[in-house]
């Protein structure tokens, strides 16, 4: 174990930046010093100023270029024994504006490897690691608790002299140490969670090691990502029943109320208010013009099924790496460049089936989204519609401070089928 620290950077009233140094223990085995920065995601456009305060070359564009490289590092869903179905890469467009359009209530964790001084006495750097730390609220028995969702955990695959200089150095364990420290420093934190491929060996090892180090309880919870080929899944007649309600404020409010009634008992239901819900939808739709809200009415013309249909193709290009089984077909045909991702799905099973098949046809025809990604889990009422031979096993990692409270929340989340329901969706970036 070695001693490291990170700098928690905040913005002052006069617009300048300052930081607090926080010590941590880490089991990483990287031999040199690392600079770790934790700051608000909204400060990404000001990274030149932050780097300057920390003594680094204040080159925002160079920083963004390196971050895009890090974010596009493959996420492994295949372990060292070759088990699993693929790794994937996500190449983000228009970084960081695309990211900021999704979530402005997050922290970013950036790990830098200091390099030589430039002619102005500022230190050059490599970006080694990058994480999004999404902050949200969950409720239990009238109490509010902070929850953090960790996403886009990436470590650089930079090669020097024929070797990957950051891989195999347990950098992921360092990132988990930072995560545990943030939980300890911030107030009222009860839960930390994230999603990973079942066979992601590095994350599994880091999770095991760090939760023991910090004496935290953790669990893993399985879910399945199903990939539907829209040419076969979509249905033109079904889309004729779909109504775009994206610009109808009253319909969006009705959508929120139906979502809340159907899913607010889920343990990690995190949409705090009607206004937060509408603001989130409108912010994303302002950036991604093809991302829309659709509904299907019942026989009386009233809203039954609804969902938020996100066109991930406007955010990133998605490519499979080392695909196995049926996924080789997707990779060969290059069907994953644009992905439709429907979330917040509510309504009767019949009309949800109509809704998902309808928008799959529409996005395939109008926006070249060749596939739809649909997450499912034990007790999912729409599991039959979402079922696909193209599927990948995922795990939620869940770390908590209070096991009894977590168990009570899981018990509350059970439906009439007896299945625990933790999440309404994977939180967005």
Secondary structure by P-SEA (a helix, b strand, c coil): cbbbbbbbcccccccbbbbbbbbbcccccccbbbbbbbbbcccccaaaaaaaaacccccaaaaaaaaaaaaacccccccccccccccccccccccaaaaaaccccbbbbbbbbbcccccccbbbbcccbbbbbbbbccccccbbbbbbbbcccccccccccccccccccaaaaaaaaaaaaaaaaccccccccccccccaaaaaaaaaaaaaaabbbbbbbbbbbbbbcccccccaaaaaacccccccaaaaaaaaaaaaaacccccccccccaaaaaaaaaaaaaaccccbbbbbbcccccccccbbbbcccccbbbbbccccccaaaaaaaccccbbbbbccccccaaaaaaaaaaaaaaaaacccccbbbbbbcccccccccccccbbbbbbbbbbbccaaaaaaaaaaacccccccccccccccc
